[in-house]
Amino acid sequence: MDAEYEEQYRAFLRRLRQARQDAGLTQQEVASRLGKPQSFVSKCESGERRVDVIELTRFASIYGKPLQFFLSSE
């Protein structure tokens, strides 16, 4: 992958983590709402697991953020 793509994905991961923190939720609380283990949220936030568009929609709903928040450039 090229460096620009990697930086954009790292920025996305920062926004994903920030949205959870802004919502005042722990990874465990988010995982419970998703019906997933805490490790799922951790792996999504760290980039170990890629987030698909359906999952992103669910994160956005839980965090009360529009999808554009996650997709905009910093």
CNS distance restraints for C-alpha pairs under 8 A (distance, minus, plus):
assign (resid   1 and name CA) (resid   5 and name CA) 6.69 0.50 0.50
assign (resid   1 and name CA) (resid   6 and name CA) 6.85 0.50 0.50
assign (resid   2 and name CA) (resid   6 and name CA) 6.42 0.50 0.50
assign (resid   3 and name CA) (resid   7 and name CA) 6.18 0.50 0.50
assign (resid   4 and name CA) (resid   8 and name CA) 6.20 0.50 0.50
assign (resid   5 and name CA) (resid   9 and name CA) 6.20 0.50 0.50
assign (resid   6 and name CA) (resid  10 and name CA) 6.19 0.50 0.50
assign (resid   7 and name CA) (resid  11 and name CA) 6.18 0.50 0.50
assign (resid   8 and name CA) (resid  12 and name CA) 6.25 0.50 0.50
assign (resid   8 and name CA) (resid  73 and name CA) 7.44 0.50 0.50
assign (resid   9 and name CA) (resid  13 and name CA) 6.25 0.50 0.50
assign (resid  10 and name CA) (resid  14 and name CA) 6.30 0.50 0.50
assign (resid  10 and name CA) (resid  47 and name CA) 7.80 0.50 0.50
assign (resid  11 and name CA) (resid  15 and name CA) 6.33 0.50 0.50
assign (resid  11 and name CA) (resid  73 and name CA) 7.58 0.50 0.50
assign (resid  11 and name CA) (resid  74 and name CA) 7.10 0.50 0.50
assign (resid  12 and name CA) (resid  16 and name CA) 6.16 0.50 0.50
assign (resid  12 and name CA) (resid  70 and name CA) 5.87 0.50 0.50
assign (resid  12 and name CA) (resid  71 and name CA) 6.75 0.50 0.50
assign (resid  13 and name CA) (resid  17 and name CA) 6.25 0.50 0.50
assign (resid  13 and name CA) (resid  44 and name CA) 7.81 0.50 0.50
assign (resid  13 and name CA) (resid  45 and name CA) 5.54 0.50 0.50
assign (resid  13 and name CA) (resid  46 and name CA) 6.88 0.50 0.50
assign (resid  13 and name CA) (resid  47 and name CA) 6.80 0.50 0.50
assign (resid  14 and name CA) (resid  18 and name CA) 6.00 0.50 0.50
assign (resid  14 and name CA) (resid  45 and name CA) 7.60 0.50 0.50
assign (resid  15 and name CA) (resid  19 and name CA) 5.94 0.50 0.50
assign (resid  15 and name CA) (resid  69 and name CA) 7.53 0.50 0.50
assign (resid  15 and name CA) (resid  70 and name CA) 5.84 0.50 0.50
assign (resid  16 and name CA) (resid  20 and name CA) 6.62 0.50 0.50
assign (resid  16 and name CA) (resid  45 and name CA) 6.46 0.50 0.50
assign (resid  16 and name CA) (resid  70 and name CA) 6.57 0.50 0.50
assign (resid  17 and name CA) (resid  21 and name CA) 6.35 0.50 0.50
assign (resid  17 and name CA) (resid  45 and name CA) 5.92 0.50 0.50
assign (resid  18 and name CA) (resid  22 and name CA) 5.94 0.50 0.50
assign (resid  19 and name CA) (resid  23 and name CA) 6.18 0.50 0.50
assign (resid  19 and name CA) (resid  63 and name CA) 6.06 0.50 0.50
assign (resid  19 and name CA) (resid  65 and name CA) 7.33 0.50 0.50
assign (resid  20 and name CA) (resid  24 and name CA) 6.42 0.50 0.50
assign (resid  20 and name CA) (resid  25 and name CA) 5.65 0.50 0.50
assign (resid  20 and name CA) (resid  26 and name CA) 7.23 0.50 0.50
assign (resid  20 and name CA) (resid  27 and name CA) 7.83 0.50 0.50
assign (resid  20 and name CA) (resid  63 and name CA) 6.03 0.50 0.50
assign (resid  21 and name CA) (resid  25 and name CA) 5.94 0.50 0.50
assign (resid  21 and name CA) (resid  26 and name CA) 7.41 0.50 0.50
assign (resid  22 and name CA) (resid  63 and name CA) 7.82 0.50 0.50
assign (resid  23 and name CA) (resid  63 and name CA) 5.52 0.50 0.50
assign (resid  23 and name CA) (resid  64 and name CA) 7.54 0.50 0.50
assign (resid  25 and name CA) (resid  29 and name CA) 6.00 0.50 0.50
assign (resid  25 and name CA) (resid  30 and name CA) 6.61 0.50 0.50
assign (resid  26 and name CA) (resid  30 and name CA) 6.40 0.50 0.50
assign (resid  27 and name CA) (resid  31 and name CA) 6.05 0.50 0.50
assign (resid  27 and name CA) (resid  38 and name CA) 5.81 0.50 0.50
assign (resid  27 and name CA) (resid  41 and name CA) 5.94 0.50 0.50
assign (resid  27 and name CA) (resid  42 and name CA) 6.80 0.50 0.50
assign (resid  28 and name CA) (resid  32 and name CA) 6.14 0.50 0.50
assign (resid  28 and name CA) (resid  37 and name CA) 7.48 0.50 0.50
assign (resid  28 and name CA) (resid  38 and name CA) 4.92 0.50 0.50
assign (resid  28 and name CA) (resid  41 and name CA) 7.93 0.50 0.50
assign (resid  29 and name CA) (resid  33 and name CA) 6.44 0.50 0.50
assign (resid  30 and name CA) (resid  34 and name CA) 6.27 0.50 0.50
assign (resid  30 and name CA) (resid  38 and name CA) 7.76 0.50 0.50
assign (resid  30 and name CA) (resid  41 and name CA) 7.30 0.50 0.50
assign (resid  30 and name CA) (resid  62 and name CA) 7.51 0.50 0.50
assign (resid  31 and name CA) (resid  35 and name CA) 5.93 0.50 0.50
assign (resid  31 and name CA) (resid  36 and name CA) 4.91 0.50 0.50
assign (resid  31 and name CA) (resid  37 and name CA) 5.55 0.50 0.50
assign (resid  31 and name CA) (resid  38 and name CA) 5.11 0.50 0.50
assign (resid  31 and name CA) (resid  40 and name CA) 7.13 0.50 0.50
assign (resid  31 and name CA) (resid  41 and name CA) 6.20 0.50 0.50
assign (resid  32 and name CA) (resid  36 and name CA) 6.17 0.50 0.50
assign (resid  32 and name CA) (resid  37 and name CA) 7.22 0.50 0.50
assign (resid  32 and name CA) (resid  38 and name CA) 7.73 0.50 0.50
assign (resid  33 and name CA) (resid  62 and name CA) 7.86 0.50 0.50
assign (resid  34 and name CA) (resid  58 and name CA) 7.76 0.50 0.50
assign (resid  36 and name CA) (resid  40 and name CA) 6.35 0.50 0.50
assign (resid  36 and name CA) (resid  41 and name CA) 7.99 0.50 0.50
assign (resid  37 and name CA) (resid  41 and name CA) 7.46 0.50 0.50
assign (resid  38 and name CA) (resid  42 and name CA) 6.40 0.50 0.50
assign (resid  39 and name CA) (resid  43 and name CA) 5.94 0.50 0.50
assign (resid  40 and name CA) (resid  44 and name CA) 6.20 0.50 0.50
assign (resid  40 and name CA) (resid  49 and name CA) 7.92 0.50 0.50
assign (resid  41 and name CA) (resid  45 and name CA) 6.16 0.50 0.50
assign (resid  42 and name CA) (resid  46 and name CA) 6.11 0.50 0.50
assign (resid  43 and name CA) (resid  47 and name CA) 5.99 0.50 0.50
assign (resid  43 and name CA) (resid  48 and name CA) 4.90 0.50 0.50
assign (resid  43 and name CA) (resid  49 and name CA) 5.20 0.50 0.50
assign (resid  44 and name CA) (resid  48 and name CA) 6.27 0.50 0.50
assign (resid  44 and name CA) (resid  49 and name CA) 4.95 0.50 0.50
assign (resid  44 and name CA) (resid  50 and name CA) 6.14 0.50 0.50
assign (resid  44 and name CA) (resid  51 and name CA) 6.16 0.50 0.50
assign (resid  51 and name CA) (resid  55 and name CA) 6.10 0.50 0.50
assign (resid  51 and name CA) (resid  56 and name CA) 6.32 0.50 0.50
assign (resid  52 and name CA) (resid  56 and name CA) 6.15 0.50 0.50
assign (resid  53 and name CA) (resid  57 and name CA) 6.17 0.50 0.50
assign (resid  54 and name CA) (resid  58 and name CA) 6.50 0.50 0.50
assign (resid  55 and name CA) (resid  59 and name CA) 6.25 0.50 0.50
assign (resid  56 and name CA) (resid  60 and name CA) 6.06 0.50 0.50
assign (resid  56 and name CA) (resid  67 and name CA) 7.59 0.50 0.50
assign (resid  57 and name CA) (resid  61 and name CA) 6.22 0.50 0.50
assign (resid  57 and name CA) (resid  67 and name CA) 6.82 0.50 0.50
assign (resid  58 and name CA) (resid  62 and name CA) 6.26 0.50 0.50
assign (resid  59 and name CA) (resid  63 and name CA) 6.09 0.50 0.50
assign (resid  60 and name CA) (resid  64 and name CA) 5.81 0.50 0.50
assign (resid  60 and name CA) (resid  65 and name CA) 4.97 0.50 0.50
assign (resid  60 and name CA) (resid  66 and name CA) 6.12 0.50 0.50
assign (resid  60 and name CA) (resid  67 and name CA) 6.13 0.50 0.50
assign (resid  61 and name CA) (resid  65 and name CA) 6.51 0.50 0.50
assign (resid  61 and name CA) (resid  66 and name CA) 7.79 0.50 0.50
assign (resid  65 and name CA) (resid  69 and name CA) 6.46 0.50 0.50
assign (resid  66 and name CA) (resid  70 and name CA) 7.70 0.50 0.50
assign (resid  67 and name CA) (resid  71 and name CA) 6.65 0.50 0.50
assign (resid  68 and name CA) (resid  72 and name CA) 5.77 0.50 0.50
